[in-house]
Amino acid sequence: MRLVIASCSARYTGRLNAHLPFATRLLVVKADGSVLLHSDGGSYKPLNWMSPPCNLHVVEPDEESRGRGVSQVWTVQHAKSDDRLEIELYEVVHDSAHELGVDPGLVKDGVEAHLQEMLAAQIDLLGAGSTLVRREFPTAIGPVDIVARDATGTTVAVEIKRRGDIDGVEQLTRYLALLNRDPHLAPVRGVFAAQEIKPQARVLAEDRGISCLVLDYDAMRGVDDVDSRLF
């Protein structure tokens, strides 16, 4: 992982256009290729980012940019779309690289772990004829909650959350990009499963060809007996 603290500005073009004016920020370049810009606020979410697969190119600024004080220009181009993140760096305060190794992934507990266990036992919730391949399917960037096959034999990767937001969709997108490189699994389609899925997450998932599945925790536990309802 590379960590750079610098005064910079940035422009994102593609499916949306966005601009970050001049300020001091943290730039994170991860081993998976993702590039993220963080401010000293806003909790854990980056101000802007580019998810893999993408390519980072660092070039010298042109004469006009150098006259404005730009020391280097980062161009991050997505490999499968026209999305591009262009970052102009002015003064670099800190630049370091660290080898973190392979992360074991998030060890889940509580409701999410229980949802995973129950969905694996009730795999037909993904569709009639579905079969379980494995829970906690290992990958180089962490385990996929559930890998299954649908009635046609297509591989299905499932990410499970209690509350589904955009970050969960991004996580599943990274898993799908990796799994689809494996000829024994490809093509792999994604299912984003949660007790509650935020509208923005649903829009992003559908835009990326990912299906959404709302999980009824009580019904899956057998607490909510639909046959005993009055209405």
QUICOR-V734666 format. One record per pair of residues at least 12 apart in sequence whose ideal C-beta (glycine too) atoms are under 7 Angstrom apart, sorted by sequence separation. I is the first residue (numbers start at 1). J is the second residue. If there is no record, write none. Layout:
i->(I I)
j->(J J)
//
This chain:
i->(9 25 26 37 60 61 120 146 159 176 9 25 36 73 74 134 144 145 159 192 25 35 58 59 133 145 176 7 34 35 73 74 120 133 145 157 197 7 34 58 59 132 133 159 7 8 20 34 72 131 197 34 56 57 70 71 130 131 157 172 192 5 33 70 71 116 130 157 191 32 33 56 70 130 172 190 191 192 193 194 195 5 6 33 35 69 71 129 130 190 194 54 55 126 129 157 191 193 195 3 4 54 65 127 128 169 54 55 126 127 168 3 54 123 50 53 120 1 2 10 20 29 53 119 20 50 164 1 116 1 18 116 126 155 164 144 157 163 162 163 164 169 50 141 154 155 156 157 158 159 160 161 162 163 164 165 168 159 160 164 166 50 154 156 158 166 169 173 12 106 139 165 169 48 105 141 164 10 102 105 140 166 172 103 139 139 35 119 169 116 115 112 112 35 112 111 27 126 14 14 15 14 14 13 12 119 10 11 10 10 8 9 8 8 8 6 7 6 7 6 6 6 4 5 125 5 4 3 4 3 2 119 1 122 1 115 115 118 118 111 32 51 51 52 51 53 52 32)
j->(21 37 38 49 72 73 132 158 171 188 22 38 49 86 87 147 157 158 172 205 39 49 72 73 147 159 190 22 49 50 88 89 135 148 160 172 212 23 50 74 75 148 149 175 24 25 37 51 89 148 214 52 74 75 88 89 148 149 175 190 210 24 52 89 90 135 149 176 210 52 53 76 90 150 192 210 211 212 213 214 215 26 27 54 56 90 92 150 151 211 215 76 77 148 151 179 213 215 217 26 27 77 88 150 151 192 78 79 150 151 192 28 79 148 76 79 146 28 29 37 47 56 80 146 48 78 192 30 145 31 48 146 156 185 194 175 188 194 194 195 196 201 83 174 187 188 189 190 191 192 193 194 195 196 197 198 201 193 194 198 200 85 189 191 193 201 204 208 48 142 175 201 205 85 142 178 201 48 140 143 178 204 210 142 178 179 76 160 210 160 160 160 161 85 162 162 87 191 81 82 83 83 84 84 85 193 85 86 86 87 87 88 88 89 90 89 90 90 91 91 92 93 92 93 213 94 94 94 95 96 97 215 98 220 100 215 217 220 221 217 141 170 173 174 174 177 177 174)
//
